[in-house]
Amino acid sequence: MCGRFVQYEGMAIFIEELSPQIDLFSGYDAQPIDRYNVAPSTRVQVLHTDEDGLHIDAVKWGWAPFWAKGKRPDPINARVETVTTGKFFKQLWPSGRALVPSEGWYEWVKDPDDPKRKQPYFIRLKSQKPMFFGALAQVHPRLDPHMDDGFVIITAASDQGMVDIHDRKPLVLSPACANKWLDPNLSPERAEEIARECCQPTGDFEWYPVGKEVGNVRNQGPALILPLDKH
């Protein structure tokens, strides 16, 4: 995890799940986003806060510090085990905490009889409610995107049955933990506790095989998340 995910509801749905008391602040909030195949390096709606309150910005998926630019593709994920202590993300931790709203993500499982063949799976909450990926982001407060802006999704180790799908999973935070994660007054120590201890448990999720069309980044639409037996 995590190389592809979805973000298709209108932002109003995500905000209602996160904090019903938050006033929506722009006319596009109810418009469906309709992203069923979000790929790295594309811009995605991200939630973050500053002294002015909650902000929604389209930010590129992938980030690297200035001294690592051009040496390899910008990382799209950050391991929770090292993100708070390593030098790579030092510029973003802990002040760059952000949330990536989503309804689920994809993983590919190798065929045990033919490692060259992989079966994609879609993973979502059993409740089918929106989820929030804990993330780190660099976002400049301006209308035009900045070339250095970007975000990474924090990942944790999988457990129980999800290990059969992939050994990593995104840091999925409940709405209560997600609200705390966005609090600009949260201490670095408490933020690290949330990152390490508050990922929603495997029992909250379900997963099923989907069509291989998701492997092509140009493919979009709700058919991508349908179970394979309904294609």
Backbone as CSV, one residue per row, in Angstrom:
resi,resn,N_x,N_y,N_z,CA_x,CA_y,CA_z,C_x,C_y,C_z
1,MET,0.855,-1.173,0.000,0.000,0.000,0.000,0.893,1.225,0.000
2,CYS,0.415,2.133,-0.647,-0.865,2.257,-1.321,-0.546,2.885,-2.663
3,GLY,-0.946,2.258,-3.765,-0.583,2.774,-5.060,-1.738,3.308,-5.874
4,ARG,-2.953,2.970,-5.494,-4.156,3.492,-6.144,-5.262,3.559,-5.091
5,PHE,-6.089,4.583,-5.179,-7.250,4.653,-4.297,-8.367,5.405,-4.991
6,VAL,-9.491,5.557,-4.309,-10.647,6.235,-4.890,-11.003,7.451,-4.047
7,GLN,-11.653,8.384,-4.689,-12.170,9.577,-4.014,-13.308,10.088,-4.899
8,TYR,-14.516,9.578,-4.658,-15.586,9.869,-5.607,-16.770,10.638,-5.029
9,GLU,-16.972,10.651,-3.725,-18.067,11.436,-3.157,-17.771,12.934,-3.253
10,GLY,-18.823,13.740,-3.093,-18.607,15.167,-2.971,-17.931,15.480,-1.642
11,MET,-17.162,16.549,-1.595,-16.433,16.872,-0.368,-17.390,17.094,0.804
12,ALA,-18.621,17.503,0.524,-19.599,17.692,1.599,-19.841,16.399,2.373
13,ILE,-19.805,15.267,1.684,-20.008,13.971,2.341,-18.858,13.685,3.296
14,PHE,-17.650,13.962,2.868,-16.485,13.737,3.726,-16.501,14.663,4.945
15,ILE,-16.832,15.925,4.713,-16.859,16.880,5.822,-17.940,16.508,6.823
16,GLU,-19.091,16.068,6.340,-20.175,15.659,7.240,-19.746,14.486,8.107
17,GLU,-18.996,13.556,7.537,-18.508,12.406,8.295,-17.433,12.823,9.285
18,LEU,-16.607,13.762,8.889,-15.506,14.191,9.735,-15.993,15.063,10.886
19,SER,-16.702,16.127,10.573,-17.154,17.090,11.588,-18.435,17.760,11.109
20,PRO,-19.575,17.237,11.496,-20.843,17.800,11.007,-21.021,19.276,11.323
21,GLN,-20.325,19.779,12.363,-20.507,21.169,12.756,-19.715,22.147,11.898
22,ILE,-18.832,21.639,11.038,-18.035,22.530,10.195,-18.909,23.121,9.094
23,ASP,-18.875,24.423,8.939,-19.606,25.085,7.860,-18.873,24.868,6.545
24,LEU,-19.632,24.472,5.522,-19.030,24.326,4.200,-18.771,25.713,3.621
25,PHE,-17.655,25.846,2.938,-17.216,27.187,2.605,-17.010,27.443,1.120
26,SER,-17.517,26.576,0.263,-17.452,26.869,-1.164,-18.533,26.090,-1.891
27,GLY,-18.888,26.571,-3.050,-20.015,26.008,-3.758,-19.798,24.624,-4.325
28,TYR,-18.533,24.206,-4.471,-18.279,22.912,-5.104,-18.342,21.745,-4.127
29,ASP,-18.607,22.013,-2.869,-18.501,20.961,-1.859,-19.409,19.761,-2.122
30,ALA,-20.584,20.006,-2.726,-21.521,18.913,-2.954,-21.279,18.208,-4.295
31,GLN,-20.426,18.742,-5.116,-20.177,18.160,-6.432,-19.362,16.878,-6.304
32,PRO,-19.844,15.749,-6.852,-19.059,14.509,-6.777,-17.684,14.682,-7.396
33,ILE,-16.681,14.101,-6.752,-15.313,14.175,-7.269,-15.101,13.167,-8.394
34,ASP,-15.720,11.985,-8.261,-15.722,10.979,-9.335,-14.335,10.515,-9.742
35,ARG,-13.472,10.270,-8.756,-12.148,9.704,-9.031,-12.161,8.252,-8.547
36,TYR,-12.179,7.317,-9.473,-12.223,5.898,-9.121,-10.895,5.190,-9.352
37,ASN,-9.876,5.958,-9.720,-8.586,5.343,-10.037,-7.495,6.390,-9.859
38,VAL,-7.332,6.855,-8.616,-6.354,7.902,-8.332,-4.955,7.308,-8.404
39,ALA,-4.111,7.907,-9.213,-2.748,7.403,-9.426,-1.727,8.389,-8.884
40,PRO,-0.540,7.911,-8.549,0.527,8.805,-8.103,0.814,9.911,-9.103
41,SER,1.270,11.040,-8.582,1.655,12.257,-9.313,0.464,13.075,-9.783
42,THR,-0.777,12.568,-9.589,-1.945,13.368,-9.921,-2.366,14.188,-8.702
43,ARG,-3.172,15.216,-8.927,-3.610,16.082,-7.836,-4.896,15.546,-7.225
44,VAL,-4.934,15.564,-5.891,-6.019,14.953,-5.127,-6.474,15.942,-4.060
45,GLN,-7.761,15.918,-3.734,-8.276,16.788,-2.684,-7.754,16.332,-1.320
46,VAL,-7.125,17.256,-0.603,-6.514,16.977,0.693,-7.039,17.985,1.707
47,LEU,-7.280,17.520,2.942,-7.710,18.378,4.038,-6.512,18.712,4.921
48,HIS,-6.377,19.981,5.268,-5.309,20.385,6.188,-5.765,21.643,6.912
49,THR,-5.095,21.993,7.983,-5.495,23.157,8.774,-4.319,24.099,8.997
50,ASP,-4.652,25.351,9.235,-3.686,26.327,9.709,-4.412,27.265,10.657
51,GLU,-3.819,28.406,10.952,-4.429,29.308,11.934,-5.782,29.841,11.464
52,ASP,-6.068,29.756,10.162,-7.353,30.218,9.633,-8.430,29.148,9.662
53,GLY,-8.068,27.904,9.998,-9.048,26.830,10.040,-8.797,25.760,8.997
54,LEU,-9.870,25.050,8.633,-9.776,23.918,7.715,-9.691,24.394,6.270
55,HIS,-8.818,23.735,5.488,-8.666,24.054,4.073,-8.750,22.774,3.247
56,ILE,-9.252,22.916,2.038,-9.279,21.841,1.053,-8.459,22.302,-0.138
57,ASP,-7.454,21.527,-0.500,-6.620,21.888,-1.646,-6.341,20.656,-2.492
58,ALA,-6.208,20.885,-3.797,-5.780,19.823,-4.704,-4.257,19.775,-4.686
59,VAL,-3.708,18.665,-4.197,-2.272,18.540,-3.975,-1.754,17.305,-4.706
60,LYS,-0.557,17.408,-5.256,0.046,16.285,-5.983,0.375,15.141,-5.032
61,TRP,0.034,13.913,-5.458,0.348,12.725,-4.664,1.800,12.341,-4.936
62,GLY,2.640,12.607,-3.941,4.072,12.368,-4.043,4.819,13.584,-3.532
63,TRP,5.860,13.346,-2.753,6.626,14.463,-2.189,8.033,14.002,-1.848
64,ALA,8.966,14.922,-1.992,10.354,14.687,-1.569,10.941,16.016,-1.131
65,PRO,11.862,16.004,-0.168,12.540,17.244,0.214,13.404,17.746,-0.934
66,PHE,13.775,19.011,-0.892,14.496,19.627,-2.007,15.790,18.884,-2.320
67,TRP,16.444,18.344,-1.280,17.739,17.712,-1.514,17.633,16.328,-2.133
68,ALA,16.403,15.808,-2.225,16.215,14.491,-2.832,15.506,14.563,-4.177
69,LYS,15.170,15.761,-4.624,14.452,15.919,-5.888,15.303,15.424,-7.057
70,GLY,14.651,14.678,-7.953,15.304,14.241,-9.176,16.127,12.985,-9.055
71,LYS,16.375,12.513,-7.832,17.210,11.317,-7.661,16.409,10.033,-7.885
72,ARG,15.094,10.121,-7.667,14.193,8.996,-7.887,12.787,9.574,-7.878
73,PRO,11.778,8.793,-8.281,10.408,9.303,-8.198,10.052,9.693,-6.759
74,ASP,9.296,10.762,-6.610,8.904,11.192,-5.271,8.114,10.090,-4.570
75,PRO,8.454,9.766,-3.327,7.691,8.759,-2.583,6.223,9.165,-2.463
76,ILE,5.349,8.177,-2.467,3.910,8.424,-2.304,3.425,7.972,-0.933
77,ASN,4.229,7.157,-0.248,3.877,6.652,1.073,5.023,6.897,2.053
78,ALA,4.694,6.878,3.334,5.693,7.008,4.396,5.369,5.998,5.484
79,ARG,6.336,5.217,5.884,6.122,4.176,6.886,5.992,4.801,8.278
80,VAL,4.957,4.414,8.992,4.714,4.988,10.312,5.864,4.688,11.266
81,GLU,6.580,3.596,11.039,7.662,3.209,11.933,8.830,4.197,11.896
82,THR,8.981,4.927,10.786,10.146,5.804,10.637,9.796,7.254,10.321
83,VAL,8.541,7.538,10.002,8.194,8.873,9.521,8.432,9.953,10.573
84,THR,8.319,9.606,11.854,8.462,10.619,12.901,9.912,10.854,13.310
85,THR,10.803,9.974,12.885,12.197,10.086,13.336,13.201,10.236,12.204
86,GLY,12.846,9.792,10.999,13.794,9.855,9.892,13.976,11.266,9.366
87,LYS,15.079,11.502,8.663,15.366,12.842,8.160,14.608,13.170,6.879
88,PHE,14.141,12.141,6.161,13.522,12.382,4.859,12.274,13.246,4.984
89,PHE,11.437,12.950,5.988,10.184,13.688,6.149,10.238,14.702,7.291
90,LYS,11.443,15.027,7.723,11.598,15.943,8.851,10.943,17.288,8.588
91,GLN,10.960,17.715,7.344,10.367,19.004,6.982,8.848,19.003,7.179
92,LEU,8.212,17.828,7.084,6.754,17.739,7.167,6.253,17.313,8.543
93,TRP,7.073,16.611,9.296,6.621,16.100,10.592,7.035,17.034,11.719
94,PRO,6.075,17.410,12.624,4.660,17.025,12.614,3.738,18.100,12.051
95,SER,4.281,19.243,11.637,3.413,20.371,11.277,2.649,20.166,9.977
96,GLY,3.071,19.202,9.161,2.421,18.990,7.875,1.312,17.951,7.889
97,ARG,0.761,17.662,9.049,-0.288,16.632,9.117,-1.485,17.028,8.255
98,ALA,-2.019,16.044,7.545,-3.149,16.271,6.650,-3.978,14.992,6.571
99,LEU,-5.128,15.092,5.942,-6.005,13.947,5.719,-6.323,13.830,4.238
100,VAL,-6.368,12.597,3.765,-6.812,12.324,2.402,-8.134,11.567,2.500
101,PRO,-9.263,12.195,2.178,-10.545,11.495,2.226,-10.623,10.454,1.111
102,SER,-11.253,9.335,1.415,-11.351,8.262,0.428,-12.487,7.326,0.810
103,GLU,-12.850,6.472,-0.149,-13.798,5.395,0.141,-13.136,4.028,0.056
104,GLY,-11.874,3.983,-0.288,-11.189,2.696,-0.354,-9.960,2.756,-1.242
105,TRP,-9.228,1.661,-1.258,-8.001,1.595,-2.062,-7.863,0.222,-2.693
106,TYR,-6.932,0.124,-3.631,-6.685,-1.120,-4.363,-5.346,-1.721,-3.963
107,GLU,-5.297,-3.042,-3.997,-4.047,-3.780,-3.869,-4.038,-4.895,-4.909
108,TRP,-2.836,-5.296,-5.309,-2.683,-6.377,-6.277,-2.029,-7.579,-5.595
109,VAL,-2.613,-8.759,-5.816,-2.119,-9.991,-5.209,-1.553,-10.896,-6.306
110,LYS,-0.333,-11.362,-6.115,0.293,-12.238,-7.094,-0.387,-13.597,-7.137
111,ASP,-0.516,-14.110,-8.346,-1.020,-15.466,-8.550,0.072,-16.443,-8.097
112,PRO,-0.219,-17.343,-7.132,0.822,-18.253,-6.649,1.366,-19.179,-7.732
113,ASP,0.576,-19.405,-8.788,1.017,-20.284,-9.866,1.729,-19.525,-10.983
114,ASP,1.572,-18.208,-11.004,2.197,-17.396,-12.046,2.440,-16.002,-11.480
115,PRO,3.636,-15.747,-10.919,3.934,-14.464,-10.279,3.771,-13.255,-11.201
116,LYS,3.767,-13.481,-12.524,3.598,-12.376,-13.451,2.149,-11.907,-13.517
117,ARG,1.238,-12.740,-13.041,-0.182,-12.379,-13.047,-0.572,-11.863,-11.665
118,LYS,-1.292,-10.755,-11.640,-1.729,-10.169,-10.375,-3.223,-9.865,-10.429
119,GLN,-3.897,-10.171,-9.331,-5.325,-9.916,-9.222,-5.563,-8.682,-8.357
120,PRO,-6.213,-7.633,-8.907,-6.501,-6.461,-8.073,-7.669,-6.718,-7.115
121,TYR,-7.547,-6.155,-5.923,-8.602,-6.201,-4.912,-8.966,-4.772,-4.519
122,PHE,-10.238,-4.573,-4.188,-10.674,-3.290,-3.635,-10.943,-3.490,-2.146
123,ILE,-10.451,-2.560,-1.335,-10.568,-2.643,0.125,-11.334,-1.429,0.610
124,ARG,-12.370,-1.668,1.409,-13.190,-0.579,1.935,-13.674,-0.930,3.332
125,LEU,-14.257,0.041,4.016,-14.872,-0.226,5.311,-16.132,-1.067,5.110
126,LYS,-16.385,-1.996,6.021,-17.607,-2.792,5.935,-18.841,-1.913,5.970
127,SER,-18.753,-0.806,6.672,-19.867,0.134,6.746,-20.070,0.908,5.457
128,GLN,-19.066,0.857,4.566,-19.024,1.614,3.314,-19.064,3.125,3.552
129,LYS,-18.683,3.538,4.746,-18.594,4.965,5.043,-17.272,5.521,4.530
130,PRO,-17.174,6.844,4.394,-15.899,7.445,4.012,-14.828,7.149,5.055
131,MET,-13.587,7.146,4.610,-12.458,6.954,5.516,-11.470,8.098,5.312
132,PHE,-10.530,8.186,6.232,-9.562,9.275,6.191,-8.160,8.710,6.367
133,PHE,-7.332,8.874,5.326,-5.947,8.433,5.403,-5.121,9.512,6.109
134,GLY,-4.385,9.114,7.152,-3.429,10.033,7.740,-2.313,10.316,6.752
135,ALA,-1.979,11.575,6.582,-1.009,11.957,5.566,-0.136,13.098,6.080
136,LEU,0.928,13.352,5.343,1.759,14.537,5.542,1.789,15.296,4.223
137,ALA,1.641,16.617,4.306,1.548,17.404,3.082,2.289,18.721,3.215
138,GLN,2.806,19.167,2.089,3.336,20.515,1.973,2.406,21.264,1.033
139,VAL,1.760,22.300,1.545,0.785,23.053,0.761,1.050,24.543,0.955
140,HIS,1.350,25.236,-0.110,1.546,26.677,-0.031,0.193,27.377,-0.119
141,PRO,-0.066,28.342,0.736,-1.373,29.018,0.772,-1.523,30.025,-0.363
142,ARG,-1.741,29.504,-1.560,-1.935,30.379,-2.715,-2.832,29.661,-3.706
143,LEU,-3.383,30.421,-4.634,-4.318,29.825,-5.588,-3.606,28.910,-6.574
144,ASP,-2.426,29.312,-7.037,-1.699,28.500,-8.007,-0.857,27.454,-7.293
145,PRO,-0.928,26.182,-7.719,-0.121,25.142,-7.078,1.367,25.467,-7.148
146,HIS,2.068,25.162,-6.082,3.511,25.390,-6.012,4.235,24.116,-6.435
147,MET,5.347,24.252,-7.122,6.062,23.084,-7.641,6.556,22.156,-6.528
148,ASP,6.757,22.681,-5.326,7.243,21.851,-4.225,6.122,21.191,-3.424
149,ASP,4.869,21.553,-3.707,3.763,20.991,-2.949,3.611,19.498,-3.249
150,GLY,3.103,18.770,-2.277,2.855,17.344,-2.450,2.450,16.719,-1.139
151,PHE,2.044,15.461,-1.193,1.682,14.750,0.032,2.070,13.289,-0.068
152,VAL,2.201,12.664,1.088,2.421,11.219,1.185,1.392,10.642,2.154
153,ILE,0.965,9.427,1.890,0.052,8.710,2.774,0.879,7.864,3.734
154,ILE,0.581,7.971,5.013,1.288,7.172,6.014,0.735,5.750,5.993
155,THR,1.626,4.765,6.064,1.206,3.366,6.055,1.645,2.661,7.332
156,ALA,0.876,1.644,7.689,1.165,0.815,8.857,1.234,-0.641,8.411
157,ALA,1.744,-1.493,9.279,1.815,-2.922,8.977,0.418,-3.535,9.012
158,SER,0.129,-4.394,8.051,-1.146,-5.112,8.052,-1.130,-6.198,9.112
159,ASP,-2.317,-6.650,9.485,-2.417,-7.750,10.438,-3.588,-8.647,10.044
160,GLN,-3.701,-9.770,10.723,-4.775,-10.734,10.499,-4.892,-11.061,9.015
161,GLY,-6.101,-11.155,8.493,-6.291,-11.606,7.124,-5.805,-10.649,6.061
162,MET,-5.654,-9.380,6.410,-5.247,-8.416,5.393,-3.815,-8.635,4.931
163,VAL,-3.015,-9.346,5.699,-1.646,-9.639,5.285,-1.652,-10.428,3.977
164,ASP,-2.693,-11.240,3.749,-2.792,-12.016,2.519,-2.973,-11.129,1.295
165,ILE,-3.474,-9.915,1.514,-3.662,-8.971,0.419,-2.412,-8.128,0.231
166,HIS,-1.876,-7.596,1.324,-0.639,-6.813,1.279,-0.110,-6.663,2.685
167,ASP,1.218,-6.508,2.812,1.796,-6.412,4.151,1.720,-5.009,4.732
168,ARG,1.243,-4.046,3.930,1.075,-2.678,4.414,-0.351,-2.215,4.145
169,LYS,-0.817,-1.292,4.957,-2.125,-0.680,4.747,-2.015,0.797,5.099
170,PRO,-2.897,1.627,4.541,-2.844,3.041,4.897,-3.239,3.254,6.351
171,LEU,-2.753,4.343,6.927,-3.158,4.734,8.272,-4.564,5.312,8.169
172,VAL,-5.572,4.457,8.361,-6.969,4.887,8.284,-7.415,5.314,9.679
173,LEU,-7.814,6.569,9.800,-8.209,7.125,11.090,-9.721,7.266,11.178
174,SER,-10.281,6.925,12.328,-11.704,7.169,12.570,-11.944,8.674,12.541
175,PRO,-13.197,9.112,12.345,-13.453,10.559,12.366,-12.958,11.233,13.630
176,ALA,-13.100,10.588,14.784,-12.644,11.191,16.043,-11.132,11.382,16.033
177,CYS,-10.390,10.340,15.620,-8.931,10.457,15.564,-8.492,11.398,14.449
178,ALA,-9.242,11.398,13.359,-8.900,12.281,12.250,-9.017,13.745,12.657
179,ASN,-10.035,14.068,13.439,-10.186,15.439,13.932,-9.013,15.837,14.818
180,LYS,-8.608,14.935,15.681,-7.450,15.213,16.533,-6.197,15.387,15.693
181,TRP,-6.049,14.557,14.668,-4.877,14.614,13.782,-4.736,15.982,13.129
182,LEU,-5.870,16.612,12.820,-5.844,17.909,12.152,-5.685,19.080,13.121
183,ASP,-5.815,18.837,14.402,-5.750,19.919,15.387,-4.356,20.550,15.367
184,PRO,-4.238,21.829,14.997,-2.906,22.450,14.934,-2.231,22.565,16.296
185,ASN,-3.001,22.406,17.374,-2.430,22.490,18.720,-2.018,21.131,19.279
186,LEU,-2.180,20.082,18.480,-1.822,18.741,18.931,-0.311,18.659,19.132
187,SER,0.111,18.075,20.247,1.541,17.952,20.505,2.158,16.895,19.591
188,PRO,3.436,17.028,19.263,4.095,16.006,18.455,4.016,14.621,19.089
189,GLU,4.066,14.554,20.414,4.012,13.260,21.109,2.656,12.595,20.903
190,ARG,1.589,13.387,21.030,0.249,12.829,20.845,0.015,12.473,19.383
191,ALA,0.541,13.278,18.473,0.412,12.966,17.054,1.081,11.636,16.734
192,GLU,2.243,11.402,17.336,2.934,10.134,17.105,2.133,8.970,17.687
193,GLU,1.511,9.169,18.833,0.668,8.122,19.422,-0.493,7.771,18.494
194,ILE,-1.130,8.787,17.934,-2.238,8.539,17.015,-1.751,7.755,15.802
195,ALA,-0.607,8.166,15.255,-0.073,7.490,14.069,0.243,6.028,14.344
196,ARG,0.761,5.750,15.524,1.204,4.388,15.833,0.103,3.492,16.398
197,GLU,-0.928,4.083,17.000,-1.882,3.273,17.754,-3.333,3.362,17.286
198,CYS,-3.673,4.298,16.427,-5.085,4.579,16.164,-5.567,4.167,14.778
199,CYS,-4.777,3.403,14.044,-5.258,2.902,12.753,-6.450,1.985,12.975
200,GLN,-7.500,2.145,12.164,-8.675,1.292,12.324,-8.290,-0.174,12.116
201,PRO,-8.856,-1.072,12.930,-8.451,-2.482,12.881,-8.923,-3.181,11.618
202,THR,-8.237,-4.259,11.294,-8.554,-5.028,10.098,-10.007,-5.478,10.080
203,GLY,-10.564,-5.779,11.253,-11.944,-6.248,11.325,-12.963,-5.252,10.822
204,ASP,-12.576,-3.993,10.673,-13.499,-2.972,10.164,-13.588,-2.979,8.640
205,PHE,-12.723,-3.765,7.979,-12.620,-3.690,6.524,-13.133,-4.963,5.851
206,GLU,-13.452,-4.810,4.580,-13.744,-5.953,3.719,-13.008,-5.741,2.405
207,TRP,-12.729,-6.833,1.699,-12.025,-6.722,0.425,-12.480,-7.828,-0.500
208,TYR,-12.405,-7.529,-1.809,-12.893,-8.479,-2.810,-12.188,-8.196,-4.140
209,PRO,-12.074,-9.222,-4.999,-11.409,-9.014,-6.295,-12.256,-8.160,-7.226
210,VAL,-11.573,-7.336,-8.020,-12.231,-6.489,-9.012,-11.574,-6.718,-10.367
211,GLY,-12.141,-6.110,-11.396,-11.622,-6.283,-12.745,-10.248,-5.672,-12.927
212,LYS,-9.487,-6.220,-13.858,-8.119,-5.764,-14.088,-8.052,-4.438,-14.840
213,GLU,-9.218,-3.892,-15.195,-9.226,-2.593,-15.871,-8.609,-1.498,-15.016
214,VAL,-8.647,-1.677,-13.689,-8.092,-0.649,-12.808,-6.586,-0.492,-13.004
215,GLY,-5.951,-1.488,-13.606,-4.527,-1.405,-13.835,-4.123,-0.322,-14.820
216,ASN,-5.057,0.128,-15.642,-4.796,1.204,-16.601,-5.256,2.515,-15.979
217,VAL,-4.333,3.457,-15.767,-4.672,4.702,-15.070,-5.685,5.536,-15.838
218,ARG,-5.853,5.267,-17.116,-6.815,6.045,-17.897,-8.247,5.601,-17.648
219,ASN,-8.420,4.419,-17.083,-9.770,3.925,-16.817,-10.341,4.558,-15.559
220,GLN,-11.595,4.971,-15.628,-12.291,5.564,-14.505,-13.717,5.005,-14.462
221,GLY,-14.471,5.405,-13.451,-15.878,5.038,-13.378,-16.177,4.034,-12.293
222,PRO,-17.436,4.016,-11.829,-17.827,3.158,-10.710,-17.711,1.671,-10.986
223,ALA,-17.657,1.264,-12.255,-17.524,-0.168,-12.563,-16.211,-0.729,-12.038
224,LEU,-15.214,0.130,-11.820,-13.912,-0.350,-11.364,-13.975,-0.962,-9.972
225,ILE,-14.919,-0.535,-9.134,-14.982,-1.047,-7.761,-16.040,-2.131,-7.593
226,LEU,-16.651,-2.569,-8.701,-17.609,-3.656,-8.607,-16.888,-4.989,-8.380
227,PRO,-17.466,-5.886,-7.560,-16.862,-7.216,-7.403,-16.716,-7.911,-8.736
228,LEU,-15.694,-8.723,-8.863,-15.381,-9.377,-10.123,-16.557,-10.191,-10.643
229,ASP,-17.326,-10.820,-9.745,-18.433,-11.671,-10.197,-19.643,-10.867,-10.689
230,LYS,-19.568,-9.525,-10.595,-20.661,-8.691,-11.084,-20.303,-7.974,-12.372
231,HIS,-19.138,-8.291,-12.925,-18.741,-7.671,-14.185,-19.438,-8.373,-15.332
